[in-house]
């Protein structure tokens, strides 16, 4: 990239039997993951533990967010067997917690909400004990699409802001900051017991006060869980990194968030929306078994 990352962002090169086994399983199941498509820095750690965030609705996005490495263009037709293939792999891996996300499909009437619902239900049918988090697009603010996703009752609904209000048009040109906040607010209004979650990346040109403002806006929308990590430029074609935040600054953000009342905060240079999600969600937000 032409810019050397600080030491605290160094990760090990993906390798090992478990990692390659996971790659093979995903390929044979004909499934996509955000881990691979977005070049997640934590892929080696997560795949070694047989953890992955599944990417549904194909691997081509209809939007052109300037931070994202997912392919952009005209998506392929919906694969009707995708939900059951995910459910079978979730069962095979014996996952206690799974995160399902998607590319944005503005070409579909419901934005792909129906496929989210089918995937949730397929997992519940085969692995009823598995807790399911869905990381959803904004569905252009359509309430009906949100209702379709919530129908089969996922454990948690997440939707990431990614950045503050001023930079939003640059970072997510086809999105809308207030629409994203309103989506989270609607989800909480539909079910007060539902856990809602959002996150941002830093290092894209924001000011510190704008980070805090985004956190405040999320709490006002009823968001329960917040994640914050360092933006890493996928290629020279993407938005450049404006600065690196230190581990100490991430500790400061965590403290600020705790003061605002979030139920849980993941804050660190390598934190991503789904990073360690199963650990803290199962440990802190499920009843203790006798």
N, C-alpha and C positions, 0 to 999 in steps of 0.2 A: 504493500500500500504506500510505501515511501515514508512511513512514519512508524517509529519503533514504539511498541506498547511498553508501559511501565512493568516492572517485575510482578506486581500483584495481579496482572492480567494474563500471566503465562499459564498455559494448561498443557497437559501431556498429549502427545500425538495419539489419536485413536489406534488401538492395537489390541491384541490378545484374543484368546479363544472365545470369551463371552461376547466381546464386541462383534467379531466376525459371525458368530452364531446368530446374533440379533439381526445383522445385516441380511444374512441368508434367509432367516424366517420372514422378514418383511418382504424381501424380493419374491419368495415362493408364494406368499399370501397376496401378492400384487397390491400392497398397501403403501401409502405415502406417510411420512412423518414430517412435522415442522422441524424436528431436530436436524434432519438431513437437508431439507429444502432451504432452510434459513441459515444453514451453516452455524448452528448453535455451538458456542465454545464448550458447553458441558456435555456434548454428545458421548465422549469416551466414558465419562463417569456414569451417565444414565444408562447407556447401552450395556455397560458391564453389570449393572444391577437389573437388567431386563426391563428397564423402564423406557417409555417413549410417549410422546404426545402425537396422537394420530391426526392426520390431516385428511379430511373428507372433501367430497365434491371435486375431486381431481387435484391437479397440481399447477393449474394455470389460473391466475387471478385477473379479474376484470378491472382492477384499480391499479394505480401507478404511484403508490407511496414511495417516497424518495429514500427511505431507510431500509426497505425490505428487499430481500434477495430472491423471493419467490418469483417464478416466471410470470410474465404479464402478457396478455393477448386474448385470443378467442378460445374459451374453454371447450373441452370435448363434451360429448353427451354424458348425462348422469349414468353411472354404473349401478344398476339396481341391486347387484349382489354385494356391493361394498359394505353395507351395514352388517350383514351376517358374517362376512370374512373378518371384520374387526372383532365382532363378538366371539368368534371362534378362537382368534389369537389371544384375546383378553383371557379367555378361559384356559387356554393352553399355558399361558404365562402365569396363571393363578394370581392375577393382579388384584390387590385389595382396593386400589384407587387408580382411576384412569382419567386422563384429560383428552377430550376430543375437541379439535378446532377445525377450521376450514379456510380455504381461500374465499375471497369475497366473490359472490356470483350475482352481480347486478343484472345478468341476462335472464335469471329465473324469476318468475312471478313472486314467489315467496322468499327469494334470496337463498334458497336451500334449506329453509327451516324444516320442511317435511323430512328431509334426509337426516337432519340432526335428530328429530323425533324418532325416526325408524332405527337409528343407530343406538340411541339410549334404550329403546325398548328391546332391541335384539340382545344387547349386553345384559339387561335385566333378566331376560328369559333364560339365558345360558349361565349367567353368574349373578344370581340375585343378591349376593353379599357384597358385590363390588360397588363402591361409591363412585359416582360419575360426575365429573366437572366438565362443563361445556364452555369453551372460549369462543364466543360468537362474534360475527360482524355486526354492523349496526342495522342491517335489514332496511336501510333508508328510513328508519324510524317507524316502520310499520308495526302496529300493535298486534295485528293478527299473526304475523310471523313469530313474534316473541311468544305469543300464547301457544303456538304450535310446539315450540321448543319446550315450554314449561309443562305441556300436557302430560308427558310421561314422568314428570317429577325428577329431574336431575338433582344431585346433592348440592351442587353449586353452579352458579352462572357467572361467568367472567366476561368482561369486555374492556379492552385496554384503551386508555386515552392516548398513550405513547408519548405525549408532550403537552405543553401548556397551550393556552388559548392563542397567544400571539403567533406562535410558530405552527400552529395546527394547519393552516392553509398551505404552508410550504411542505410540511412533513407528510400530511394526508390530504392532498388537494381535492379528492372527491368525497371527503368526509366533512363532518361538522362537529365542532367541539361541544356545543350545547346539545346537539342531537345524541351524541354519545353519552353525555351525562344523563339525559332524559331517559335513555334506554335502561340504564342501571336503576334509575328512580322508579320507572314503570315496573321493572322486575320485582323490586322490593315492595311496591304497592300491591302487586298481584299476590305475593306471598311473603308475609313478614318473617316467616321462619326460614326462608331461603337465604343461603349465604351468597352475598354478592362480592365480586372481586374485580380489581382493576390495577393497572400498573403503567409506569412511564419509564422511558429511558432518558438518561442525561448525557450531555456532551454534544448536543446538536445546536447550541447557540442560545440556550435559555439562560435567564438570570436566576439566581437562587430564590429570589422572592417569587418568581413565577412558578417554581417547583412547589413552594409552600402554598401558593394560591390554588394550584391544581389539586393538591392534597385536601385543602379546605373545601373546594368545590365537590370533590368526591365524597367527603363526609356529609356534606349538605344533601347529596343525592342518596344517602343511606348506605354507601359502600362500606362493607365490613372488613375486607382484607386488601392490603396494598402492597405492591411489589415495586422496587426501584433498582435499576441496574445501569451499568455503563453502556452507552451506544458504541458499537464497533462497526466501522464502515466495511460492508461486504466487498466492495470493489471501488475502483476510481470513478465509476459511473454513478455511484450513490453519494448521498449527502456527506460531506466531509465531517470529521470529528473536530469540534471546536475546542474541546479541552478534556482532560482526564480528571475525574474526581478521585480523591484519595479514599482509602478505607476509613479514615477518621471522619471524613465528610459524610460517608454513608451511615456511620454510626450516629452522626448528628441528625440526619434525615429520619432515622429510625426513632430517635428520641422525640423529634417534633411530631411525628405521626402518632406516637403513643400518647402525646399530650392532646392531640386532636380527637382521640377516642377510637381509633381503628382497633378491631379485635385482635388482629395479628398483622405484623409487618415483616416482609423479607427485604432487606436492604443491604446491598453489597455490589462490588464491581461486576461480578459474574452472574448476578441474579437475573433470571428471566421469569416470565409469568408462571411457568409450570415447574420451575426448579424447586425440588424438594417438596412439591405440593402434597404428595401422598403422606409424607412424614408429618407435617404440621397439621394437615386437615384431619387425618385419622387420630392423631394424638390429642388435639385440642378441641375438636368439634364433633366427636362421636362419643356416645355413652361408653363408660368402662364396662367391660364384660366381666361377669362373675365366674 
